[in-house]
Amino acid sequence: MKRILTLSLALFFLVGITTSYAVVPVHDHVEGELSVPAPEFLKGFDREEILQLTPKVYRERTGKTLNLQEIASLKKYQEELKADLPPNKEPELDKTIYIVLAVIGLGFLGIGLNSNWEGKEWIYALLMIAVGYAGSFVCVIFPLVGYVLQLIYSLRLMKRFYK
């Protein structure tokens, strides 16, 4: 039995250290992303930088100032980029609210509120919470039942001795 246990632990350890994750650097370039080409003065910036770009930041980065026509084309291009972005998938609730709800056992509530109660994620969370509470209930109740049965048995024994 010890050999099987040692062999399985060694196998799990080997599998654990040999799994690898491909880390591919992703750099979103604006070129080719939209049907509208990026203006020439924005060629060195990626999408996230352009979305946050202001004339002041552009001047700090490049040392050049934008004229009125370039500022207008920057604003127009930022609007086109924002319109082309997928819907916002960031949680609407603050992370601290999620943590508080999870601590008090209502984590499914945060998931449901964030997804407008669509999908099955909140149901899965509710089931996991129910299983966890059921397991802790069993771990608390069974020893308690055992203690009560021992108490009843000892009281019955005492009754025989004190007739």
VOZAGU-788507 format. One record per residue: y, x, z of N, C-alpha, C in turn; residue in one letter. Coordinates in steps of 0.05 Angstrom, whole numbers, plus 32768, in hexadecimal, padded with zeros to 4 digits. Each point is the difference from the previous one (the first is absolute). Layout:
N
   n_north   n_east   n_up   ca_north   ca_east   ca_up   c_north   c_east   c_up   r
         Y        X      Z          Y         X       Z         Y        X      Z   A
...
//
This chain:
163
   n_north   n_east   n_up   ca_north   ca_east   ca_up   c_north   c_east   c_up   r
      7FE8     8011   8000       8018      7FEF    8000      8019     8011   8000   M
      7FFF     8016   800F       8017      8012    8001      8005     800D   7FE5   K
      7FEB     8006   7FF2       8003      800C    7FE5      800D     7FED   7FED   R
      7FF9     7FE7   8001       800C      7FEC    7FEE      801E     7FFC   8007   I
      8005     7FFF   801A       801C      7FFD    8009      8011     8019   7FF7   L
      7FF5     8017   8004       800E      8019    7FF8      8004     8001   7FE2   T
      7FEB     7FF9   7FF1       8002      8000    7FE3      8015     7FEC   7FF6   L
      8000     7FE7   800C       8013      7FEC    7FF7      801D     8008   8007   S
      8004     800C   8018       801B      800A    8007      8009     8016   7FED   L
      7FEE     8012   7FF9       8007      8015    7FEE      8006     7FF5   7FE4   A
      7FF1     7FEC   7FF8       8006      7FF3    7FE6      801B     7FF2   8000   L
      8006     7FF1   8015       801A      7FF3    8002      8017     8015   8000   F
      7FFC     8016   800F       8014      8014    8001      8005     800D   7FE4   F
      7FE9     8005   7FF2       8002      800C    7FE6      800E     7FED   7FEC   L
      7FF9     7FE7   8001       800D      7FED    7FEE      801E     7FFD   8007   V
      8006     8001   801A       801C      7FFE    8009      8011     8017   7FF7   G
      7FF6     8018   8000       8010      8017    7FF8      8001     8004   7FE2   I
      7FED     7FF4   7FF2       8000      8004    7FE3      800F     7FEB   7FF1   T
      8007     7FEA   800D       800F      7FEC    7FF1      801C     800A   7FFB   T
      8009     7FFB   7FE9       801B      800B    7FF9      8010     7FE9   7FF4   S
      8019     8002   8004       8013      7FED    7FF5      8011     800E   7FEC   Y
      8003     7FF3   7FE9       8011      800C    7FEB      801D     7FFA   8007   A
      800F     8015   8003       801C      7FFD    8005      800F     8007   7FE7   V
      800B     7FEC   7FF3       800D      8005    7FE7      801E     7FFC   8004   V
      8010     8014   7FFB       801D      7FFC    8003      800A     7FEC   7FEB   P
      800E     7FED   800A       800B      7FEB    7FEE      801E     8004   7FFF   V
      800A     8001   7FE8       801D      8003    7FFC      8008     7FEC   7FEC   H
      800E     7FEC   8009       8008      7FEA    7FEE      8018     8009   7FF0   D
      7FFB     8004   7FE6       8016      8006    7FEE      8009     7FE7   7FF4   H
      801A     7FFE   7FFB       800B      7FE8    7FF5      7FFA     7FFD   7FE3   V
      7FFC     8016   7FF2       7FFD      7FFF    7FE3      7FE6     7FF1   7FF9   E
      8002     7FED   7FEE       7FE9      7FF1    7FF7      7FF8     7FEA   8012   G
      800F     7FFB   8015       7FF9      7FEB    8013      800B     7FE5   7FF7   E
      8018     8000   7FF5       800C      7FE7    7FF8      8005     8001   7FE2   L
      8005     7FE9   7FF5       8006      7FFF    7FE3      801C     800C   7FFB   S
      8011     7FFE   8015       801B      800B    7FFE      7FFF     801D   8009   V
      8008     8013   7FEF       7FFE      801C    8007      8015     8007   8016   P
      7FF9     8014   8010       8012      8009    8015      8018     800E   7FF3   A
      8018     7FFC   800C       8017      800F    7FF5      7FFC     801E   8003   P
      800D     800F   7FEF       7FFC      801D    7FFF      8006     800E   801A   E
      8014     7FF6   800F       8008      800E    8019      7FEC     7FFB   8016   F
      7FEC     7FEF   7FFC       7FEC      7FFA    8015      7FE5     800C   7FF9   L
      7FFE     8012   7FED       7FE6      800A    7FF7      7FF1     8010   8016   K
      800D     800D   8012       7FF3      8010    8014      7FF7     7FF1   8019   G
      8006     7FE6   8001       7FFA      7FF1    8019      7FE8     7FEE   7FFB   F
      7FF1     7FFB   8016       7FE9      7FEE    7FFE      800A     7FE4   8008   D
      7FEE     7FEC   7FFF       8008      7FE4    8004      800B     7FFB   801C   R
      7FF3     800B   8014       800A      7FFB    801B      801B     800C   8005   E
      8005     8018   7FF5       801A      800C    8003      8015     7FF0   7FF1   E
      7FFA     7FF5   7FE9       8014      7FF1    7FF1      8007     7FE6   800F   I
      7FEC     7FF4   800D       8005      7FE7    800F      8013     8005   8017   L
      7FFF     8018   800C       8011      8006    8017      8019     800F   7FF8   Q
      8004     8005   7FE6       8016      8011    7FF7      801B     7FF2   8001   L
      8014     800F   8009       801B      7FF6    7FFF      8011     8016   7FF3   T
      8018     7FFA   7FF7       8010      8015    7FF4      8005     8018   8012   P
      8003     7FFB   801A       8004      8016    8013      7FE8     8012   8002   K
      7FE8     7FF4   8002       7FE7      800F    8001      7FFC     8010   7FE7   V
      8006     7FF3   7FE9       7FFE      800E    7FE6      8012     8019   7FFF   Y
      8019     7FFD   800A       8012      8016    8001      7FF6     8016   8012   R
      7FF5     7FF9   8017       7FF5      8014    8013      7FE8     800F   7FF4   E
      7FEF     7FF2   7FF0       7FE9      800D    7FF5      8005     8011   7FE7   R
      8011     7FF5   7FEF       8004      800E    7FE7      801B     800F   7FFE   T
      8013     7FF9   8011       801A      800C    7FFE      8012     7FF4   7FEB   G
      7FF6     7FEC   7FF2       800F      7FF3    7FEB      8009     7FE4   800B   K
      8017     7FF7   7FF6       8008      7FE5    8008      7FFA     7FED   7FE9   T
      7FFA     7FE7   8007       7FFA      7FEC    7FEC      801A     7FF2   7FF8   L
      8003     7FFB   7FE6       8017      7FF0    7FF8      7FF9     7FE2   8002   N
      8013     7FEF   7FFA       7FFD      7FE4    8004      7FE9     7FF4   7FEF   L
      7FFD     800A   7FE7       7FEB      7FF6    7FEF      7FE5     8008   800B   Q
      7FFD     8018   800A       7FE6      8009    800C      7FF9     7FF1   8019   E
      8015     7FFA   8010       7FFB      7FF1    8019      7FF6     7FE4   7FF9   I
      800C     7FF4   7FEB       7FF7      7FE5    7FF8      7FE3     8001   7FF5   A
      7FFA     8015   7FF0       7FE5      8001    7FF5      7FEC     8007   8016   S
      8008     800F   8015       7FEE      8005    8017      7FFA     7FE6   800E   L
      8014     7FF0   8006       7FFC      7FE7    800E      7FEF     7FED   7FF0   K
      8004     7FFF   7FE6       7FF1      7FEE    7FEE      7FE2     800A   8000   K
      7FFC     801A   7FFE       7FE5      800B    7FFF      7FF2     7FFB   801B   Y
      800F     8002   8017       7FF4      7FFB    801A      7FF7     7FE3   8002   Q
      8010     7FED   7FF5       7FF8      7FE4    8000      7FE7     7FFB   7FEF   E
      7FFF     800E   7FE9       7FE8      7FFD    7FF0      7FE7     800B   800D   E
      8003     8016   800E       7FEA      800C    800F      7FF7     7FED   8017   L
      8013     7FF5   800E       7FF9      7FED    8016      7FF2     7FE7   7FF5   K
      8009     7FF7   7FE9       7FF3      7FE8    7FF4      7FE4     8006   7FF7   A
      7FFB     801A   7FF8       7FE6      8008    7FF6      7FEC     8006   8016   D
      8009     8003   8018       7FEF      8007    8017      7FED     7FE9   8006   L
      7FE8     8006   800A       7FEE      7FEB    8008      800B     7FF2   8019   P
      7FF7     7FE9   8007       800A      7FF2    8018      7FFD     8011   8019   P
      8011     7FFC   8012       8001      8010    8019      7FE7     7FFA   8010   N
      7FEF     8015   8005       7FE8      7FFD    800F      8003     800A   801D   K
      8018     8008   8007       8004      800A    801B      7FFF     7FE9   8014   E
      7FF6     8004   8018       7FFF      7FEB    8013      801C     7FF5   8007   P
      8001     7FE6   8003       801A      7FF3    8007      8005     8003   801E   E
      7FEA     8002   8010       8003      8003    801C      8003     801E   8008   L
      800D     8005   8015       8004      801B    800A      7FE5     800A   800B   D
      7FFC     801A   7FFF       7FE6      800C    8009      7FFD     7FFB   801E   K
      8016     8000   800F       7FFD      7FFC    801D      7FF5     7FE3   8006   T
      8008     7FED   7FF0       7FF6      7FE5    8003      7FE2     7FFF   7FFB   I
      7FF7     800E   7FEB       7FE3      8002    7FFB      7FF1     800D   8018   Y
      800C     8015   800B       7FF3      800E    8016      7FFE     7FED   8018   I
      8016     7FF3   8007       8000      7FEE    8017      7FEC     7FE9   7FFC   V
      7FFF     7FF4   7FE8       7FED      7FEB    7FFA      7FE4     800A   8002   L
      7FFB     8018   7FF7       7FE4      800B    8001      7FF8     8006   801D   A
      8013     8009   8010       7FFA      8006    801C      7FF9     7FE7   8010   V
      800E     7FEA   7FFB       7FFA      7FE8    800F      7FEA     7FEF   7FF3   I
      7FF4     800B   7FEA       7FE9      7FF3    7FF4      8007     7FEC   7FEA   G
      8018     8001   7FF6       8008      7FED    7FEB      8008     800F   7FE6   L
      7FF1     8015   7FFA       8006      8010    7FE8      7FFE     7FF0   7FE6   G
      7FEE     7FEC   8000       7FFC      7FF0    7FE9      801A     7FF0   7FFA   F
      800F     7FFA   8014       8019      7FF1    7FFD      8014     8010   7FEF   L
      8003     801A   8006       8012      8011    7FF1      7FF7     8002   7FE3   G
      7FE6     8003   7FFB       7FF6      8002    7FE5      8005     7FE6   7FF1   I
      7FFB     7FE9   800D       8004      7FE6    7FF3      801D     7FFB   7FFA   G
      8012     8007   8013       801D      7FFC    7FFB      800A     8011   7FE9   L
      7FF5     8018   7FFE       800A      8012    7FEA      7FF7     7FF6   7FE5   N
      7FE8     7FF5   7FFE       7FF5      7FF7    7FE6      8004     7FE2   7FFB   S
      8010     7FF3   8011       8004      7FE3    7FFD      7FE6     7FF1   8002   N
      7FED     8009   800F       7FE6      7FF4    8005      7FF0     7FFE   7FE6   W
      8006     8010   7FED       7FF0      8001    7FE7      7FEC     8017   8002   E
      7FEA     7FFD   7FF3       7FEC      8016    8001      7FED     7FFD   8018   G
      7FEE     8013   8002       7FEC      7FFE    8015      8003     8016   8016   K
      8014     8011   7FFE       8003      8016    8013      8004     7FF6   801C   E
      8010     7FEB   8004       8005      7FF6    801A      7FE7     7FF3   800C   W
      7FEF     7FF4   7FEF       7FE7      7FF4    800A      7FED     8016   8009   I
      7FFF     8016   7FF1       7FEF      8016    8008      800A     800C   801B   Y
      801A     8002   8003       800A      800A    8019      7FFA     7FEE   8017   A
      8002     7FE6   7FFB       7FF9      7FEC    8015      7FE3     8002   8008   L
      7FEE     8003   7FEC       7FE4      8003    8005      7FFA     801A   8010   L
      800D     8015   7FF9       7FFC      8019    800F      8009     7FFD   801D   M
      8016     7FF3   8004       800A      7FFB    801C      7FEC     7FEF   800F   I
      7FF6     7FEB   7FF3       7FED      7FEE    800D      7FE6     800F   8008   A
      7FF7     8011   7FEE       7FE7      800F    8006      8005     8014   8017   V
      8018     800C   8000       8007      8012    8015      8001     7FF2   801B   G
      800D     7FE9   8000       8002      7FF1    8019      7FE4     7FF6   8009   Y
      7FF0     7FF7   7FED       7FE5      7FF7    8007      7FF0     8017   800C   A
      8002     8017   7FF4       7FF2      8017    800B      8009     8007   801C   G
      801A     8000   8004       8009      8007    801B      7FF9     7FEA   8014   S
      8000     7FE7   7FF7       7FF7      7FE9    8011      7FE3     8004   8008   F
      7FEF     8007   7FEE       7FE4      8004    8006      7FFD     8018   8013   V
      800F     8015   7FFC       7FFE      8017    8011      8009     7FFA   801D   C
      8012     7FEE   8003       800A      7FF9    801A      7FEF     7FEA   800D   V
      7FF8     7FEC   7FF1       7FF2      7FE9    800B      7FE3     8007   8008   I
      7FF1     800F   7FF0       7FE4      8005    8006      7FFD     8010   801B   F
      800F     8015   8005       7FFE      800C    801A      8008     7FED   8017   P
      8014     7FF0   7FFA       8009      7FED    8015      7FEA     7FEC   8006   L
      7FF2     7FF6   7FEB       7FEA      7FEE    8004      7FEA     800E   8010   V
      7FFB     8019   7FFA       7FEC      800F    800F      8008     8003   801D   G
      8019     8004   8006       8009      8003    801C      7FFD     7FE5   800F   Y
      8006     7FEA   7FF2       7FFE      7FE6    800C      7FE2     7FF9   8006   V
      7FEF     8007   7FED       7FE3      7FFB    8004      7FF6     8011   8017   L
      8009     8019   8002       7FF8      8011    8017      800A     7FF4   801A   Q
      8018     7FF5   8000       800B      7FF4    8019      7FF0     7FE8   8008   L
      7FF9     7FEF   7FEC       7FF0      7FE8    8006      7FE5     8008   800B   I
      7FF4     8014   7FF3       7FE5      8009    8009      8002     800B   801D   Y
      8014     8010   8005       8003      800B    801B      8005     7FEA   8015   S
      8010     7FEC   7FF9       8005      7FEA    8012      7FE6     7FF0   8006   L
      7FF0     7FFD   7FEC       7FE6      7FF2    8004      7FEE     8010   8012   R
      8000     801B   7FFC       7FF0      8011    8011      800A     7FFF   801D   L
      801B     7FFF   8003       800B      7FFF    801B      7FF8     7FE6   800E   M
      7FFE     7FEA   7FF1       7FFA      7FE6    800B      7FE4     8001   800C   K
      7FED     800E   7FF3       7FE5      8003    800A      7FFF     800F   801A   R
      8011     8015   8002       8000      8011    8017      800E     7FF3   8018   F
      8012     7FEE   7FFB       8010      7FF5    8016      7FF8     7FE2   8005   Y
      7FE7     7FFA   8001       7FF8      7FE4    8005      8000     7FFA   801E   K
//
